[in-house]
Amino acid sequence: MSEVPLHRLYRHFSELPFSMRILFTAALCILGLGYLFALVYLFHTYSGKDGNPLTLSYQDLVIAYTGSGKGSRIEAALRGPMSAMLPVEESTRIANWVQEGSGRADYEKDVRPILDKRCMTCHDGSNPHLANLDGYDNIRKVTERDTGTDIFTLVRVSHIHLFGLTFIFFIVGFVFSHAYIRPVWLKGAIVALPFLCVAIDVGSWYMVKVYHPFAWVTMASGGVMGMSFALMWVVSMYQMWWAKTPPPVAQRASGDAPPIG
């Protein structure tokens, strides 16, 4: 099988200026660190909704998008991801207040002091991704029956993910485009795959609310997205600094390669 000739515009890492390789390396390092922090935040946000805070499961995602089907959002949080944030007696006091009707008088007497002490550092309304627990009217919203993430919140988070992840994979894919990968179609597939996964991942959030097994699609697309990122990152860094120059690139550099139009 004959080797596909190098495109006249293609430049391998070894043909790039040293300063450009430094730029690419710095960008990859920061993006890689950011991706790791994103995974930690993702695990912290969604794990534990099924009662097991040590794993991120299919049931965690179903509960996140469709609700627990029992109790309120604040009760689900106290049982799951927020269980380590409050002593058991304080969590029980809040849960009892919700089950007894969430009255304002009991809120001011028993619940508000706990929230001010334990929760307001993060849930003061400054972070749009976290429930606002500042004041009785706001906390009443999370004492209603847990129906999962509402559509408006999904829309807001969707556009953030679509814009943000597109920029991330454009940068990583652009760096990876300088890698030498054969066959060429495989390289193109690796570059395109995370963009497809982003679209499937975001779309599956809405579908989980209609049909729970789509949570498997959410998990699979997120996993493939992460593996694509890791593959492009590792290959780019390796070929940029440690791998030998591929023979076709070396031949072109020496002038022995046939001319390409």
PAGU-180532 format. One record per residue (C-alpha): x, y, z; residue in one letter. Coordinates in Angstrom, 1 decimal, padded with zeros to 4 digits. Example, Ala and Ser with C-alpha at 12.3 -4.5 7.8 and 13.67 -1.06 7.14 Angstrom:
<gudren <012.3; -004.5; 007.8>; 'a'>
<gudren <013.7; -001.1; 007.1>; 's'>
This chain:
<gudren <000.0; 000.0; 000.0>; 'm'>
<gudren <001.5; 003.3; -001.1>; 's'>
<gudren <002.1; 006.1; 001.4>; 'e'>
<gudren <-000.2; 009.1; 001.1>; 'v'>
<gudren <001.9; 012.1; 000.1>; 'p'>
<gudren <002.3; 015.0; 002.5>; 'l'>
<gudren <000.0; 017.9; 001.8>; 'h'>
<gudren <001.9; 021.0; 000.7>; 'r'>
<gudren <000.4; 023.0; 003.6>; 'l'>
<gudren <001.1; 020.3; 006.2>; 'y'>
<gudren <003.9; 021.1; 008.7>; 'r'>
<gudren <005.0; 018.5; 011.3>; 'h'>
<gudren <006.0; 019.6; 014.8>; 'f'>
<gudren <009.6; 019.2; 013.9>; 's'>
<gudren <009.2; 021.8; 011.1>; 'e'>
<gudren <007.7; 024.4; 013.4>; 'l'>
<gudren <009.7; 027.2; 015.1>; 'p'>
<gudren <010.8; 026.5; 018.7>; 'f'>
<gudren <008.7; 029.4; 020.0>; 's'>
<gudren <005.5; 027.9; 018.4>; 'm'>
<gudren <006.2; 024.6; 020.0>; 'r'>
<gudren <006.6; 026.3; 023.4>; 'i'>
<gudren <003.2; 028.1; 022.8>; 'l'>
<gudren <001.5; 024.8; 021.9>; 'f'>
<gudren <003.0; 023.1; 024.9>; 't'>
<gudren <001.9; 025.8; 027.3>; 'a'>
<gudren <-001.6; 025.8; 025.9>; 'a'>
<gudren <-001.9; 022.0; 026.2>; 'l'>
<gudren <-000.6; 022.0; 029.8>; 'c'>
<gudren <-003.1; 024.6; 030.9>; 'i'>
<gudren <-006.0; 023.0; 029.0>; 'l'>
<gudren <-005.1; 019.6; 030.4>; 'g'>
<gudren <-005.0; 021.0; 034.0>; 'l'>
<gudren <-008.4; 022.7; 033.3>; 'g'>
<gudren <-009.9; 019.4; 032.0>; 'y'>
<gudren <-008.7; 017.6; 035.2>; 'l'>
<gudren <-010.4; 020.2; 037.4>; 'f'>
<gudren <-013.5; 020.0; 035.3>; 'a'>
<gudren <-013.7; 016.2; 035.9>; 'l'>
<gudren <-013.3; 016.8; 039.7>; 'v'>
<gudren <-016.1; 019.4; 039.6>; 'y'>
<gudren <-018.3; 017.0; 037.5>; 'l'>
<gudren <-017.8; 014.2; 040.0>; 'f'>
<gudren <-018.5; 016.5; 043.0>; 'h'>
<gudren <-021.7; 017.9; 041.3>; 't'>
<gudren <-023.3; 014.6; 040.2>; 'y'>
<gudren <-022.0; 011.8; 042.4>; 's'>
<gudren <-023.8; 010.7; 045.5>; 'g'>
<gudren <-027.4; 011.4; 044.4>; 'k'>
<gudren <-028.1; 007.7; 044.6>; 'd'>
<gudren <-026.8; 007.6; 048.2>; 'g'>
<gudren <-023.3; 006.5; 047.3>; 'n'>
<gudren <-020.9; 009.5; 047.2>; 'p'>
<gudren <-017.9; 007.4; 046.1>; 'l'>
<gudren <-019.2; 006.7; 042.5>; 't'>
<gudren <-020.7; 008.5; 039.6>; 'l'>
<gudren <-023.4; 006.2; 038.4>; 's'>
<gudren <-026.2; 005.9; 035.8>; 'y'>
<gudren <-028.7; 006.5; 038.6>; 'q'>
<gudren <-026.9; 009.7; 039.6>; 'd'>
<gudren <-027.4; 011.1; 036.2>; 'l'>
<gudren <-031.1; 010.1; 036.0>; 'v'>
<gudren <-031.8; 011.8; 039.3>; 'i'>
<gudren <-029.8; 014.9; 038.3>; 'a'>
<gudren <-031.9; 015.4; 035.1>; 'y'>
<gudren <-035.3; 014.0; 036.1>; 't'>
<gudren <-035.4; 014.2; 039.9>; 'g'>
<gudren <-035.3; 011.6; 042.6>; 's'>
<gudren <-039.1; 011.1; 042.4>; 'g'>
<gudren <-039.3; 011.4; 046.2>; 'k'>
<gudren <-038.9; 014.4; 048.5>; 'g'>
<gudren <-037.4; 017.7; 047.5>; 's'>
<gudren <-034.2; 018.9; 045.9>; 'r'>
<gudren <-032.7; 020.0; 049.2>; 'i'>
<gudren <-033.5; 016.7; 050.8>; 'e'>
<gudren <-031.8; 014.9; 047.8>; 'a'>
<gudren <-028.8; 017.1; 048.2>; 'a'>
<gudren <-028.5; 016.5; 051.9>; 'l'>
<gudren <-028.7; 012.8; 051.3>; 'r'>
<gudren <-026.2; 012.9; 048.5>; 'g'>
<gudren <-023.4; 015.4; 047.5>; 'p'>
<gudren <-024.0; 017.7; 050.5>; 'm'>
<gudren <-024.1; 015.0; 053.1>; 's'>
<gudren <-020.5; 015.7; 054.2>; 'a'>
<gudren <-021.1; 019.4; 054.5>; 'm'>
<gudren <-023.4; 019.4; 057.5>; 'l'>
<gudren <-023.5; 017.4; 060.8>; 'p'>
<gudren <-026.3; 014.7; 060.7>; 'v'>
<gudren <-028.4; 016.5; 063.3>; 'e'>
<gudren <-028.4; 019.7; 061.3>; 'e'>
<gudren <-029.3; 017.9; 058.1>; 's'>
<gudren <-032.1; 016.1; 059.9>; 't'>
<gudren <-033.4; 019.4; 061.3>; 'r'>
<gudren <-033.6; 020.9; 057.8>; 'i'>
<gudren <-035.3; 017.7; 056.4>; 'a'>
<gudren <-037.8; 017.7; 059.2>; 'n'>
<gudren <-038.6; 021.4; 058.5>; 'w'>
<gudren <-039.3; 020.6; 054.8>; 'v'>
<gudren <-041.5; 017.6; 055.6>; 'q'>
<gudren <-043.5; 019.7; 058.1>; 'e'>
<gudren <-044.5; 022.3; 055.5>; 'g'>
<gudren <-041.5; 024.6; 055.3>; 's'>
<gudren <-043.0; 027.4; 057.5>; 'g'>
<gudren <-041.4; 030.8; 057.7>; 'r'>
<gudren <-041.4; 031.0; 061.5>; 'a'>
<gudren <-039.5; 027.7; 061.8>; 'd'>
<gudren <-037.2; 028.8; 059.0>; 'y'>
<gudren <-036.1; 031.9; 060.8>; 'e'>
<gudren <-035.8; 030.0; 064.1>; 'k'>
<gudren <-034.1; 026.7; 063.1>; 'd'>
<gudren <-033.1; 026.6; 059.5>; 'v'>
<gudren <-031.7; 030.0; 058.6>; 'r'>
<gudren <-028.9; 029.9; 061.3>; 'p'>
<gudren <-027.7; 026.6; 059.9>; 'i'>
<gudren <-027.7; 027.8; 056.3>; 'l'>
<gudren <-025.9; 031.0; 057.2>; 'd'>
<gudren <-023.2; 029.0; 059.1>; 'k'>
<gudren <-022.8; 026.1; 056.7>; 'r'>
<gudren <-024.1; 027.0; 053.2>; 'c'>
<gudren <-024.0; 030.7; 052.3>; 'm'>
<gudren <-020.3; 030.7; 051.3>; 't'>
<gudren <-021.3; 028.9; 048.1>; 'c'>
<gudren <-025.1; 029.3; 047.9>; 'h'>
<gudren <-025.4; 033.0; 048.2>; 'd'>
<gudren <-026.7; 033.4; 044.6>; 'g'>
<gudren <-023.4; 034.5; 043.1>; 's'>
<gudren <-022.8; 031.2; 041.3>; 'n'>
<gudren <-025.5; 030.5; 038.7>; 'p'>
<gudren <-024.7; 026.8; 038.7>; 'h'>
<gudren <-025.6; 026.4; 042.4>; 'l'>
<gudren <-029.0; 026.8; 044.1>; 'a'>
<gudren <-029.5; 030.2; 045.7>; 'n'>
<gudren <-030.4; 029.6; 049.4>; 'l'>
<gudren <-030.3; 033.3; 050.4>; 'd'>
<gudren <-033.7; 034.1; 052.0>; 'g'>
<gudren <-036.9; 032.3; 052.6>; 'y'>
<gudren <-038.3; 032.8; 049.1>; 'd'>
<gudren <-035.3; 031.3; 047.4>; 'n'>
<gudren <-035.1; 028.3; 049.7>; 'i'>
<gudren <-038.8; 027.6; 049.2>; 'r'>
<gudren <-037.9; 026.8; 045.5>; 'k'>
<gudren <-035.7; 023.9; 046.5>; 'v'>
<gudren <-038.2; 022.5; 049.0>; 't'>
<gudren <-040.7; 021.7; 046.2>; 'e'>
<gudren <-040.8; 018.2; 044.8>; 'r'>
<gudren <-037.5; 017.2; 043.1>; 'd'>
<gudren <-038.1; 017.1; 039.3>; 't'>
<gudren <-034.4; 017.4; 038.4>; 'g'>
<gudren <-032.7; 020.1; 036.3>; 't'>
<gudren <-035.3; 022.4; 034.7>; 'd'>
<gudren <-035.3; 023.1; 031.0>; 'i'>
<gudren <-034.2; 026.8; 031.3>; 'f'>
<gudren <-031.1; 025.7; 033.4>; 't'>
<gudren <-030.3; 023.0; 030.8>; 'l'>
<gudren <-030.5; 025.7; 028.0>; 'v'>
<gudren <-028.2; 028.0; 030.0>; 'r'>
<gudren <-025.7; 025.3; 030.7>; 'v'>
<gudren <-025.9; 024.0; 027.1>; 's'>
<gudren <-024.8; 027.2; 025.5>; 'h'>
<gudren <-021.9; 027.5; 028.0>; 'i'>
<gudren <-020.8; 023.9; 027.2>; 'h'>
<gudren <-021.2; 024.3; 023.4>; 'l'>
<gudren <-019.2; 027.5; 023.2>; 'f'>
<gudren <-016.6; 026.5; 025.8>; 'g'>
<gudren <-015.9; 022.9; 024.6>; 'l'>
<gudren <-015.8; 024.1; 020.9>; 't'>
<gudren <-013.0; 026.5; 021.7>; 'f'>
<gudren <-011.1; 023.8; 023.8>; 'i'>
<gudren <-011.3; 021.1; 021.1>; 'f'>
<gudren <-010.5; 023.6; 018.3>; 'f'>
<gudren <-007.3; 024.6; 020.1>; 'i'>
<gudren <-006.3; 021.0; 020.9>; 'v'>
<gudren <-007.4; 019.8; 017.4>; 'g'>
<gudren <-005.3; 022.5; 015.8>; 'f'>
<gudren <-002.2; 021.5; 017.7>; 'v'>
<gudren <-002.9; 017.8; 016.9>; 'f'>
<gudren <-003.2; 018.6; 013.2>; 's'>
<gudren <000.6; 019.0; 013.1>; 'h'>
<gudren <001.0; 015.4; 014.3>; 'a'>
<gudren <002.0; 012.7; 011.8>; 'y'>
<gudren <-000.8; 010.1; 011.8>; 'i'>
<gudren <-001.5; 007.5; 009.1>; 'r'>
<gudren <-004.0; 006.7; 007.7>; 'p'>
<gudren <-005.1; 010.2; 007.2>; 'v'>
<gudren <-008.8; 009.4; 007.6>; 'w'>
<gudren <-008.0; 008.2; 011.2>; 'l'>
<gudren <-006.4; 011.5; 012.0>; 'k'>
<gudren <-009.5; 013.3; 010.6>; 'g'>
<gudren <-011.8; 011.1; 012.6>; 'a'>
<gudren <-009.9; 011.8; 015.9>; 'i'>
<gudren <-010.2; 015.5; 015.3>; 'v'>
<gudren <-013.9; 015.4; 014.5>; 'a'>
<gudren <-015.0; 012.9; 017.1>; 'l'>
<gudren <-015.0; 015.2; 020.2>; 'p'>
<gudren <-017.2; 017.7; 018.4>; 'f'>
<gudren <-019.7; 015.0; 017.6>; 'l'>
<gudren <-019.6; 013.9; 021.2>; 'c'>
<gudren <-020.2; 017.4; 022.5>; 'v'>
<gudren <-023.4; 017.6; 020.4>; 'a'>
<gudren <-024.6; 014.1; 021.5>; 'i'>
<gudren <-023.7; 014.8; 025.1>; 'd'>
<gudren <-025.7; 018.1; 025.3>; 'v'>
<gudren <-028.6; 016.7; 023.4>; 'g'>
<gudren <-028.8; 013.6; 025.6>; 's'>
<gudren <-029.4; 015.8; 028.7>; 'w'>
<gudren <-032.8; 016.7; 027.4>; 'y'>
<gudren <-033.6; 013.2; 026.3>; 'm'>
<gudren <-032.9; 011.7; 029.7>; 'v'>
<gudren <-035.9; 013.7; 031.0>; 'k'>
<gudren <-038.0; 011.9; 028.5>; 'v'>
<gudren <-036.4; 008.4; 028.5>; 'y'>
<gudren <-034.0; 007.5; 031.3>; 'h'>
<gudren <-031.7; 005.1; 029.4>; 'p'>
<gudren <-030.3; 008.1; 027.5>; 'f'>
<gudren <-028.2; 008.6; 030.6>; 'a'>
<gudren <-026.0; 005.8; 029.2>; 'w'>
<gudren <-025.6; 008.0; 026.1>; 'v'>
<gudren <-024.5; 010.9; 028.3>; 't'>
<gudren <-022.0; 008.8; 030.1>; 'm'>
<gudren <-020.6; 007.2; 026.9>; 'a'>
<gudren <-020.3; 010.5; 025.0>; 's'>
<gudren <-018.6; 012.2; 027.9>; 'g'>
<gudren <-016.2; 009.2; 028.2>; 'g'>
<gudren <-015.3; 009.2; 024.5>; 'v'>
<gudren <-014.9; 013.0; 024.6>; 'm'>
<gudren <-012.4; 012.7; 027.5>; 'g'>
<gudren <-010.5; 009.9; 025.7>; 'm'>
<gudren <-010.3; 011.9; 022.5>; 's'>
<gudren <-008.8; 014.9; 024.5>; 'f'>
<gudren <-006.3; 012.6; 026.2>; 'a'>
<gudren <-005.2; 010.9; 022.9>; 'l'>
<gudren <-004.7; 014.2; 021.1>; 'm'>
<gudren <-002.9; 015.7; 024.1>; 'w'>
<gudren <-000.5; 012.7; 024.6>; 'v'>
<gudren <000.3; 012.3; 020.8>; 'v'>
<gudren <000.9; 016.0; 020.3>; 's'>
<gudren <003.2; 016.3; 023.3>; 'm'>
<gudren <005.1; 013.1; 022.4>; 'y'>
<gudren <005.6; 014.0; 018.7>; 'q'>
<gudren <006.5; 017.6; 019.6>; 'm'>
<gudren <009.4; 016.8; 021.9>; 'w'>
<gudren <010.4; 013.1; 022.0>; 'w'>
<gudren <009.4; 011.2; 018.8>; 'a'>
<gudren <011.8; 010.9; 015.8>; 'k'>
<gudren <010.9; 012.9; 012.7>; 't'>
<gudren <008.8; 010.7; 010.4>; 'p'>
<gudren <010.7; 009.6; 007.3>; 'p'>
<gudren <008.4; 011.4; 004.8>; 'p'>
<gudren <008.9; 014.6; 006.7>; 'v'>
<gudren <012.6; 014.1; 006.9>; 'a'>
<gudren <012.7; 013.4; 003.1>; 'q'>
<gudren <010.8; 016.5; 002.3>; 'r'>
<gudren <013.2; 018.5; 004.6>; 'a'>
<gudren <016.2; 017.1; 002.7>; 's'>
<gudren <014.7; 017.8; -000.7>; 'g'>
<gudren <014.5; 014.1; -001.6>; 'd'>
<gudren <010.7; 013.9; -001.6>; 'a'>
<gudren <008.8; 014.1; -004.9>; 'p'>
<gudren <007.1; 017.5; -005.6>; 'p'>
<gudren <003.5; 017.8; -004.5>; 'i'>
<gudren <001.0; 020.1; -006.1>; 'g'>
